[in-house]
Amino acid sequence: MTIDLSTFLSQLVSNPALLITFALTLGVILVNGWTDAPNAIATCVSTRAIKPRSAILMAAVCNFLGVLVMTKINATVAQTISNMVDFGGDAHEALIALCAALFAIVIWATAAWVFGIPTSESHALIAGVSGAAIAMQGGLKGINGGEWIKVIYGLILSTVIGFIAGFVIVRILESICKNMDRRKTNQVAGGAAMAFMHGAQDGQKFMGICMLGVALAQGQGQAENFVIPMWLMVVCSLVMAFGTSIGGYRIIKAVGMDMVKLESYQG
């Protein structure tokens, strides 16, 4: 399944529920850009490797490229997200449930930004659509366990492997560079790569939800074997980049300065 821009625009005009779903999806992408993306550059800023404004601009550009490039290469993340839940047989009611899930995510993400809480819109997205599916189906039969377990694996492995790799790599750097001035270490490339992969992962998740909304608007229960159109990649990547460019300072401070104290090479 795919959809060209002119057909999509005509469906937006004729289907208010799809219009609201798309607007809320863009809203979630926007708040993801200003709350989640800054995590990638927190260490660069906190160790003064790059100025905050320059770091946010770098993150915005790399988020844009991550969405565009990696989705073109492989869109399996988007397919996984769209197949995680089953809202039931009534496509119209399912579309409304999807709207409710997206609205909840926007509220939560905005509240997290106000209080400077580092959060993940990816997990909020997964939890939101899962809760909506459970409400629609009256139980766990609305959850696709095979797809959900991938999220559990990712959550556990990223935490464990990230911690171990961070510890080991710092020890290796300390050993290799013990006679060097580690204060001159520059980590900008690492921050740029983090921002690129953030766009690659999170951009696909939201595009998967958007394609699910399109399928529901067309009366289909699921978005089967969809192809993400180029115009959707561009729109989502631009919105995410814009979100990164207009905020993120509170999250950067919380992650890079308040939680931990880092030297440049540790960052």
C-alpha positions as CSV (number, residue, x, y, z in Angstrom):
1,M,0.0,0.0,0.0
2,T,1.2,3.5,-0.8
3,I,-0.5,6.9,-1.5
4,D,0.5,9.9,-3.6
5,L,0.3,13.4,-2.2
6,S,-2.7,14.5,-4.3
7,T,-4.8,11.5,-3.2
8,F,-3.8,12.0,0.4
9,L,-4.8,15.7,0.3
10,S,-8.2,14.8,-1.1
11,Q,-8.8,12.2,1.6
12,L,-7.8,14.8,4.2
13,V,-10.6,17.1,2.9
14,S,-13.2,14.4,2.8
15,N,-12.3,12.6,6.1
16,P,-12.1,14.9,9.2
17,A,-10.9,12.0,11.4
18,L,-7.9,11.4,9.1
19,L,-7.2,15.2,9.1
20,I,-7.1,15.2,12.9
21,T,-5.0,12.0,13.0
22,F,-2.4,13.5,10.6
23,A,-2.3,16.8,12.5
24,L,-1.8,15.0,15.8
25,T,0.9,12.8,14.2
26,L,2.8,15.9,13.1
27,G,2.3,17.3,16.6
28,V,3.9,14.2,18.1
29,I,6.8,14.4,15.6
30,L,7.2,18.1,16.6
31,V,7.4,17.4,20.3
32,N,9.7,14.5,19.6
33,G,12.0,16.9,17.9
34,W,12.2,19.2,20.8
35,T,12.1,16.7,23.7
36,D,13.7,13.5,22.4
37,A,16.2,14.7,19.8
38,P,18.2,16.9,22.3
39,N,19.2,13.8,24.2
40,A,21.6,13.0,21.3
41,I,23.5,16.2,21.7
42,A,23.4,16.6,25.5
43,T,26.9,15.4,26.0
44,C,28.3,17.7,23.3
45,V,26.8,20.7,24.9
46,S,27.5,19.8,28.5
47,T,31.2,19.2,27.9
48,R,31.4,22.5,25.8
49,A,32.5,20.7,22.7
50,I,30.0,22.7,20.7
51,K,27.8,25.7,21.5
52,P,24.1,25.0,22.2
53,R,22.7,26.8,19.2
54,S,25.2,25.1,16.8
55,A,24.5,21.7,18.4
56,I,20.7,22.1,18.0
57,L,21.2,23.2,14.3
58,M,23.4,20.1,13.8
59,A,20.9,17.8,15.4
60,A,18.1,19.3,13.2
61,V,20.0,18.7,10.0
62,C,21.1,15.2,11.1
63,N,17.6,14.2,12.2
64,F,16.3,15.3,8.7
65,L,19.0,13.2,7.0
66,G,18.4,10.2,9.2
67,V,14.6,10.1,8.4
68,L,15.2,10.6,4.7
69,V,18.2,8.3,4.1
70,M,17.5,5.4,6.4
71,T,13.8,5.1,5.5
72,K,14.7,5.0,1.8
73,I,17.1,2.1,2.6
74,N,14.9,0.1,4.9
75,A,11.5,0.8,6.4
76,T,11.0,-2.2,8.6
77,V,10.8,-0.2,11.8
78,A,7.7,1.6,10.4
79,Q,6.1,-1.8,9.5
80,T,6.7,-3.1,13.0
81,I,5.0,-0.2,14.6
82,S,2.0,-0.3,12.4
83,N,1.5,-4.0,13.0
84,M,1.8,-3.9,16.8
85,V,-1.9,-3.5,17.5
86,D,-5.3,-4.4,16.1
87,F,-8.0,-1.9,16.8
88,G,-10.8,-4.2,15.7
89,G,-13.1,-4.5,12.7
90,D,-14.7,-1.0,12.7
91,A,-12.1,1.2,10.8
92,H,-13.8,4.5,11.7
93,E,-13.9,3.8,15.4
94,A,-10.3,2.5,15.2
95,L,-9.2,5.8,13.5
96,I,-10.8,7.7,16.4
97,A,-9.0,5.5,18.9
98,L,-5.7,6.3,17.1
99,C,-6.5,10.0,17.4
100,A,-7.0,9.6,21.2
101,A,-3.7,7.8,21.5
102,L,-1.8,10.5,19.6
103,F,-3.5,13.2,21.7
104,A,-2.4,11.6,24.9
105,I,1.2,11.4,23.6
106,V,1.2,15.1,22.8
107,I,-0.1,16.0,26.2
108,W,2.5,13.8,28.0
109,A,5.4,15.0,25.9
110,T,4.5,18.7,26.4
111,A,4.2,18.2,30.1
112,A,7.6,16.4,30.2
113,W,9.2,19.3,28.3
114,V,7.8,21.9,30.7
115,F,9.3,20.1,33.7
116,G,12.5,19.2,31.9
117,I,11.9,15.4,32.1
118,P,13.9,13.4,29.5
119,T,11.4,11.1,27.9
120,S,11.0,8.9,24.8
121,E,8.1,9.6,22.5
122,S,8.8,6.2,20.9
123,H,7.7,4.4,24.1
124,A,4.9,6.8,24.6
125,L,3.7,6.1,21.1
126,I,3.9,2.3,21.6
127,A,2.1,2.6,25.0
128,G,-0.5,5.0,23.6
129,V,-1.6,2.9,20.7
130,S,-1.5,-0.3,22.8
131,G,-3.7,1.3,25.4
132,A,-6.1,2.4,22.7
133,A,-6.2,-1.0,21.1
134,I,-6.8,-2.7,24.5
135,A,-9.7,-0.3,25.1
136,M,-11.2,-1.0,21.7
137,Q,-10.9,-4.8,22.0
138,G,-11.7,-5.0,25.7
139,G,-8.6,-7.0,26.4
140,L,-5.1,-8.0,25.2
141,K,-6.3,-9.6,22.0
142,G,-5.7,-6.2,20.4
143,I,-1.9,-6.6,21.0
144,N,0.4,-8.4,18.6
145,G,2.8,-10.1,20.9
146,G,5.2,-11.0,18.2
147,E,5.8,-7.3,17.3
148,W,5.6,-6.1,20.9
149,I,8.4,-8.4,22.0
150,K,10.8,-6.6,19.6
151,V,10.2,-3.4,21.6
152,I,10.9,-5.3,24.9
153,Y,14.2,-6.6,23.5
154,G,15.2,-3.2,22.3
155,L,14.4,-1.6,25.6
156,I,16.4,-4.1,27.7
157,L,19.3,-4.5,25.3
158,S,19.8,-0.7,24.7
159,T,19.9,-0.1,28.5
160,V,22.3,-3.0,29.3
161,I,24.5,-2.8,26.2
162,G,24.6,1.0,26.4
163,F,25.8,0.9,30.0
164,I,28.4,-1.8,29.4
165,A,29.7,-0.2,26.2
166,G,29.9,3.2,27.8
167,F,32.0,1.9,30.7
168,V,34.3,-0.3,28.5
169,I,35.0,2.3,25.9
170,V,35.9,5.0,28.5
171,R,38.3,2.5,30.1
172,I,39.9,1.8,26.7
173,L,40.2,5.5,25.9
174,E,41.8,6.1,29.3
175,S,44.4,3.4,28.6
176,I,45.2,4.4,25.0
177,C,45.3,8.2,25.7
178,K,46.8,8.1,29.2
179,N,49.7,10.4,28.1
180,M,47.5,12.8,26.1
181,D,45.4,15.8,27.1
182,R,41.9,14.3,27.1
183,R,40.4,17.7,27.5
184,K,41.0,18.4,23.8
185,T,38.8,15.5,22.7
186,N,36.1,16.5,20.3
187,Q,32.9,14.5,20.2
188,V,30.9,16.5,17.7
189,A,30.9,13.6,15.1
190,G,29.5,11.3,17.7
191,G,26.7,13.7,18.5
192,A,25.9,14.1,14.9
193,A,25.7,10.3,14.4
194,M,23.4,10.0,17.4
195,A,21.1,12.6,16.0
196,F,21.2,10.9,12.5
197,M,20.2,7.5,14.0
198,H,17.5,9.2,16.2
199,G,15.9,10.5,13.0
200,A,16.3,7.1,11.3
201,Q,14.5,5.3,14.2
202,D,11.9,7.7,15.4
203,G,11.0,9.1,12.1
204,Q,10.0,5.7,10.8
205,K,7.8,5.0,13.9
206,F,5.7,8.0,13.3
207,M,5.4,7.5,9.6
208,G,4.3,3.9,10.3
209,I,1.5,5.4,12.4
210,C,0.6,7.8,9.7
211,M,0.3,5.0,7.2
212,L,-1.8,3.1,9.6
213,G,-4.1,6.1,9.8
214,V,-4.4,6.2,6.0
215,A,-5.3,2.5,6.0
216,L,-8.0,3.0,8.6
217,A,-9.4,5.9,6.7
218,Q,-9.7,3.7,3.6
219,G,-11.6,1.1,5.6
220,Q,-8.7,-1.3,6.1
221,G,-8.0,-2.8,9.5
222,Q,-4.2,-2.8,9.0
223,A,-1.6,-1.1,6.7
224,E,-0.3,-4.2,4.9
225,N,3.0,-4.1,3.1
226,F,3.0,-0.3,2.7
227,V,5.6,1.7,0.9
228,I,6.3,5.1,2.5
229,P,6.1,7.8,-0.1
230,M,8.8,10.3,-0.5
231,W,6.6,13.3,0.3
232,L,5.8,11.8,3.7
233,M,9.5,11.3,4.5
234,V,10.2,14.9,3.6
235,V,7.2,16.3,5.7
236,C,8.1,14.2,8.8
237,S,11.8,14.9,8.6
238,L,11.2,18.7,8.2
239,V,8.7,18.7,11.2
240,M,11.2,16.8,13.4
241,A,14.0,19.1,12.4
242,F,11.9,22.1,13.1
243,G,11.0,20.8,16.6
244,T,14.7,20.2,17.4
245,S,15.5,23.8,16.2
246,I,12.9,25.6,18.4
247,G,13.7,24.0,21.8
248,G,15.5,21.3,23.7
249,Y,17.6,23.4,26.2
250,R,15.8,22.0,29.3
251,I,16.3,18.4,28.2
252,I,20.0,19.0,27.3
253,K,20.5,20.5,30.8
254,A,18.7,17.6,32.5
255,V,20.6,14.8,30.6
256,G,24.0,16.3,30.1
257,M,24.5,18.4,33.2
258,D,22.1,17.4,36.0
259,M,22.1,13.6,35.8
260,V,25.9,13.1,35.3
261,K,29.2,15.1,35.3
262,L,31.2,14.3,32.2
263,E,34.6,15.3,30.7
264,S,34.9,15.6,27.0
265,Y,36.4,12.2,26.3
266,Q,33.7,10.6,28.5
267,G,31.0,12.3,26.4
